[in-house]
């Protein structure tokens, strides 16, 4: 009581203030609590949302929606090379829990290509990880998974697959590491040439479209390999070329390899004989010589005759005819009978400068122009002696690739325009302009002459009914140590069709064929290579858009009277 | 005092509600985006599967394999020059009744879709497929009959394009004509 000295009013105010302060504090505490609660709610809500709505991590692969390497398609969009995700089965040998013998038995039962001993050896390897199978089917993965061994692991790895296996292998090439370079990249063919383009992240989504037509390629491969096996040839090549655009429709080199599985492939199989091997192509050069003669004015009339009565002796060198006519031959006869003597005389009249200029214009002086790394340069005569001019006139003493020859024939028949060959599809109307090598008139004459060779001469077996084939056979002896071999030869048939309006050139070549019953024991091109071309054209002509017709043909009536037939002449004297 | 506290608490609640509302919008957007991403990845996955399947079909039915099958069983040959006609006029003027022209191109012994199982390419598969082709034939005629019945039931006015008499056998033409008559009867 006595101590109560303070004034009541300010004290009351203090109490009121305190009340207010406490209330404010309460409110603030409440707010803080609610804020924290709201924060918790938000976090919980977010977690719930993520748990409910988010997709599982496995749904999004690391290479989501993108290809590692672009596709390669043929001209009709058929895939020739693709990258897919393939299952691989591997094992961590150190982490194996079960009995190794038992697991090896089960693995051998699932993968019968290897026995249990092989798998046991893999399971006991002193490594952390090893592959068991690289191209496993999902079914096989399921079966291996059912073994229930945690050390057996599975993964999907990108893998380059060539669905048509060996088809067009030399065109496509392959990818992989080499002994020196461990990076996986294109090592041959298109895969090598366009490696940058196929792996560039901005461009790999767009497939590369080749000029190859897989149907034609397959037909050419099957016919050539049939002939190669039948005639026991060392190797065989085939080319189909669009004469107006320079597109390579088919390019076959046998023996072939499987780009899906390179292990154990020989060096011979890896070589692309179409662009990497050069051959002396023999009589198939004669039309080029004739075209040079006609174009340069050496031969102005088809009836101009050249002496082929006896072998030609020149500079210690003798030029023979395989089927000597022993008479004067005019131009159509020289080609139809494939006379070396007459052609040598014509080449002599043409002279070194004009013949070499023509060969250069045909591209024989350089490597074939094509989008491949595997290209070989031709063997060009070191010194043009008079005999060299004569022999190159009929295809000896100069060696070119089969692709060179195909392109030269395209130039002969397409109106005289040389174009670079290409493996990429050319859009309609976008063909390169090329350069004029022969006049239009010369080309027209060559069409007649080549057609005559097939209807009247050595190329009869190259005819495909309705497709108006024209072409020239060539059987060249193979040059080796100690001169030309009498037994081994290179048999070539270079053809174009349809001769009234040429669209495609087809070249087939067999290296060192052995005669058999099918060829009546002959090894010449007429019996070995020409039937291949005939069959390929019969099988694919319509697919290539050439309508077969028995009522159309190139007009050869002005040349027919120039062919003299001996009484009782054997119609089949092929060379 | 308490009223003031409740009032500010009310304000606070309102603020929280609005803030949460605003927060929910981006959350909703993010959720939708996630769903979209999932759909896109599903589409990409489906594309990958399609690609893998296509590649498998292409590999199993590669041209070398098809040729082997053709050689083993089908024995199809490339059409000969005489089997091509240049224009419609030539086709119309072809004499098909005479029996001299063999219509090899009309009979195409190809496998129907789905008949070929993606199995290991062996001779037995090809043989099985051919027997299945034989089985399939009656069902096709059955289907044709069904279609015709339905057309009659519905009584639809259908224009029957009468094909060239040459291209069909007499019995087929007869069937068609009787079908048309029946149809006309139903309509009446």
Interface residues (C-beta under 8 A of the other chain):
Chain A: X19 X20 X23 X24 X26 X27 X30 X31 X34 X35 X38 X42 X45 X46 X49 X53 X54 X55 X59 X60 X64 X65 X78 X79 X82 X84 X85 X161 X163 X164 X165 X166 X167 X214 X215 X218 X221 X222 X465 X466 X467 X538 X539 X542 X547 X548 X549 X550
Chain B: X1 X2 X4 X5 X8 X9 X12 X13 X16 X19 X20 X23 X27 X31 X34 X35 X37 X38 X40 X41 X42 X44 X45 X47 X48 X51 X52 X54 X55 X58 X59 X62 X63 X64 X67 X78 X79 X80 X81 X82 X84 X86
